[in-house]
């Protein structure tokens, strides 16, 4: 059973069992190239690979860049091995993840930090190319070594930017993990408070659940209608506190993307 991975400058303990092939799963530590995501059994093989590997960024198109932050869109059909490796890594940190090898119906959005050595993998989310339910995100994973840096909410915000570009409200695939639900509620609350009901790119269900959680959606006595009760001072205070943390935000002007056809 793989208990730890070495990727880039980090050694990271696995949270869950991931179905690596038998010859690899017998090794407690795997070495992973942070650029092509090839996994290896020995440090020697890994070091030799790093000297020879010409890849310095994910395959696919760079569709967003802001400073040293980039997002690449990778097609699971065109880059099958890369995306399968990505899913095996993701399963190490996602309890509910079931997608490993059937990657062709999915697009993957890879978040990287750029420096002179290349584009360093930090996390990703996946999305069905054609979701009947209108999901704009299937699963999301940030490497534990890069968590608490605002990258999760950054990718959530990015998924809604693409929904707005498509002109269709989107929602993450349900059910969400406990950690995922907390991240989404935090993002929904900030976005709804900032723009309330206009141009959020969110579905009505996600908007109403956030308003109900915060006691801002109330049923009128004796009728079936609901009213939105906005405490303007509370709303202003929340947005102010959120912005004081200087969160990472998506700049829509930096997106270079067209919807998948």
C-alpha positions in Angstrom: 0.0 0.0 0.0 1.3 3.4 -1.0 1.6 5.5 2.2 3.5 8.5 0.9 4.4 10.3 -2.3 7.4 12.5 -3.2 6.3 15.2 -5.7 8.3 18.3 -6.5 9.8 19.6 -3.3 7.4 17.8 -1.0 6.9 14.4 0.6 3.2 14.0 1.4 1.4 11.3 3.4 -1.5 9.6 1.7 -4.9 10.0 3.4 -6.7 7.2 1.5 -5.8 4.1 -0.5 -5.4 4.7 -4.2 -5.6 1.8 -6.7 -2.1 2.0 -8.2 -1.1 -1.1 -10.2 0.1 -4.0 -8.1 3.8 -3.6 -8.8 3.6 0.0 -7.5 1.1 -0.4 -4.7 3.6 -2.7 -2.9 5.9 0.2 -2.4 5.2 2.5 0.6 6.8 5.5 -1.2 6.2 6.5 -4.8 8.1 9.3 -6.6 6.1 11.4 -9.0 7.2 13.9 -11.6 5.4 17.1 -10.9 5.3 18.1 -14.6 4.2 14.9 -16.5 2.9 13.0 -13.3 4.7 9.8 -14.2 5.0 7.7 -11.0 8.1 5.7 -10.2 9.2 3.1 -7.6 12.7 4.2 -6.8 14.5 7.5 -6.2 17.2 6.5 -8.7 14.7 6.1 -11.5 13.0 9.3 -10.5 16.2 11.3 -10.5 17.1 10.0 -14.0 13.6 10.8 -15.2 13.9 14.4 -13.9 17.1 14.9 -15.9 15.5 13.7 -19.1 11.9 14.9 -18.9 11.3 17.7 -21.3 7.8 18.5 -20.1 7.6 21.7 -18.0 3.8 22.2 -17.9 0.6 20.1 -18.1 -0.5 19.0 -21.6 -3.4 20.9 -23.1 -4.0 24.7 -23.3 -3.1 27.4 -20.8 -6.4 29.2 -20.5 -5.7 31.5 -17.6 -2.6 33.3 -16.3 -2.4 35.9 -13.5 1.1 36.6 -12.2 2.7 33.3 -11.4 -0.7 31.4 -11.3 -1.8 29.5 -14.4 -4.7 27.1 -15.2 -4.4 24.5 -18.0 -7.4 22.8 -19.6 -6.6 19.1 -20.3 -8.8 16.8 -22.3 -9.1 13.3 -20.8 -9.5 11.8 -24.3 -6.4 13.5 -25.8 -4.2 13.1 -22.7 -5.4 9.8 -21.2 -2.3 8.7 -19.3 -1.7 12.1 -17.7 -5.3 12.3 -16.6 -5.3 8.8 -15.2 -2.2 9.5 -13.2 -3.8 12.7 -12.0 -6.9 10.8 -10.8 -4.7 8.2 -8.9 -3.0 11.1 -7.1 -6.3 12.7 -6.4 -7.7 9.5 -4.9 -4.9 9.6 -2.2 -6.6 12.7 -0.8 -10.3 12.3 -1.7 -12.4 9.7 0.2 -15.4 9.8 -2.2 -13.5 9.8 -5.5 -14.4 6.9 -7.8 -13.0 8.1 -11.2 -9.6 6.6 -11.9 -9.3 5.2 -15.5 -12.4 6.3 -17.4 -11.2 9.8 -18.0 -12.2 10.3 -21.6 -15.6 12.0 -20.8 -13.9 14.6 -18.6 -12.0 17.8 -18.8 -9.4 18.6 -16.2 -8.4 22.0 -15.0 -4.8 22.0 -13.6 -3.7 24.8 -11.2 0.0 25.6 -11.4 2.5 28.0 -9.9 5.1 29.2 -12.4 8.8 29.9 -11.8 11.9 29.7 -13.9 11.9 25.9 -13.6 8.4 25.4 -15.0 4.8 25.1 -14.0 4.5 23.4 -10.6 1.4 21.3 -10.0 -0.7 22.5 -7.0 -4.2 21.1 -7.6 -7.0 20.5 -10.1 -10.7 20.0 -10.6 -12.5 17.8 -13.1 -15.7 18.5 -15.1 -17.8 16.3 -17.4 -17.7 17.5 -20.9 -21.5 17.1 -21.2 -23.3 17.0 -17.8 -27.0 16.2 -18.0 -27.4 17.6 -14.5 -25.6 20.8 -15.3 -22.6 20.1 -13.0 -19.7 22.5 -13.5 -17.3 20.5 -11.2 -17.1 16.8 -10.5 -14.2 16.7 -8.0 -11.6 19.1 -6.7 -8.2 18.4 -5.0 -5.5 20.6 -3.8 -2.3 18.9 -2.7 -2.0 19.0 1.1 1.3 20.7 0.8 -0.5 23.6 -1.0 -3.6 23.9 1.1 -4.5 26.9 3.2 -3.3 29.2 0.4 -6.7 29.9 -1.0 -6.3 27.7 -4.0 -9.5 25.7 -3.4 -11.7 28.7 -3.4 -9.8 30.1 -6.4 -10.6 27.0 -8.4 -14.3 27.1 -7.3 -14.4 30.7 -8.4 -12.8 29.7 -11.7 -15.4 27.0 -12.3 -18.2 29.6 -12.0 -16.3 32.0 -14.3 -16.5 29.3 -17.0 -20.2 28.7 -16.2 -20.8 32.4 -16.8 -18.9 32.3 -20.1 -21.1 29.4 -21.1 -24.2 31.3 -20.2 -25.5 28.4 -18.1 -25.7 28.3 -14.2 -23.6 25.6 -12.8 -23.3 23.6 -9.6 -20.8 21.1 -8.1 -21.6 17.4 -8.3 -23.5 16.2 -5.2 -23.1 15.0 -2.6 -20.2 17.1 -1.5 -17.7 15.9 1.1 -17.7 17.7 4.5 -14.6 19.6 3.5 -16.0 20.4 0.1 -19.3 21.6 1.6 -17.5 24.0 3.9 -15.4 25.4 1.1 -18.5 25.9 -1.2 -20.6 27.5 1.5 -17.8 29.9 2.3 -17.5 30.8 -1.4 -21.2 30.9 -2.1 -21.7 33.2 1.0 -19.0 35.6 -0.2 -20.2 35.6 -3.8 -23.9 36.0 -2.9 -23.2 38.7 -0.4 -21.2 40.6 -3.0 -23.6 40.4 -5.8 -26.6 38.7 -4.1 -28.8 37.4 -6.9 -27.2 39.1 -10.0 -24.6 37.5 -12.3 -23.3 34.8 -9.8 -23.3 32.0 -12.3 -24.9 29.8 -9.6 -28.0 27.7 -9.6 -31.1 28.7 -7.7 -30.7 25.7 -5.3 -27.2 26.7 -4.2 -28.2 30.4 -3.8 -31.3 29.5 -1.7 -29.4 26.9 0.5 -26.8 29.6 1.4 -29.5 32.2 2.1 -31.4 29.7 4.3 -28.2 28.7 6.2 -27.7 32.4 7.0 -31.3 33.0 7.9 -31.8 35.4 5.1 -34.6 33.4 3.3 -37.9 33.4 5.2 -41.3 32.2 4.4 -44.2 34.7 4.6 -46.8 33.8 7.2 -50.0 32.3 5.7 -48.6 32.1 2.1 -46.3 29.9 0.1 -44.0 32.8 -0.9 -40.5 33.4 0.5 -38.8 36.7 1.0 -35.1 37.6 1.2 -34.3 39.5 4.4 -31.0 41.3 3.9 -29.2 42.6 7.0 -27.1 45.2 5.2 -24.8 45.8 8.1 -24.1 42.0 8.5 -23.5 41.7 4.8 -21.1 44.6 4.7 -19.2 43.3 7.7 -18.9 39.8 6.2 -17.6 41.1 2.9 -15.2 43.4 4.7 -13.8 40.6 6.9 -13.4 38.4 3.9 -11.5 41.0 1.9 -9.3 41.8 4.9 -7.8 38.3 4.5 -6.6 39.4 1.1 -8.0 36.2 -0.6 -6.8 35.0 -3.9 -9.3 36.0 -6.6 -9.9 35.2 -10.2 -9.4 38.1 -12.7 -11.9 37.4 -15.6 -9.9 39.6 -18.0 -7.1 37.0 -17.8 -9.2 34.1 -19.1 -8.5 32.9 -22.7 -11.1 30.2 -23.3 -14.0 29.0 -25.4 -16.6 26.4 -24.3 -16.0 22.8 -25.2 -18.1 21.8 -28.3 
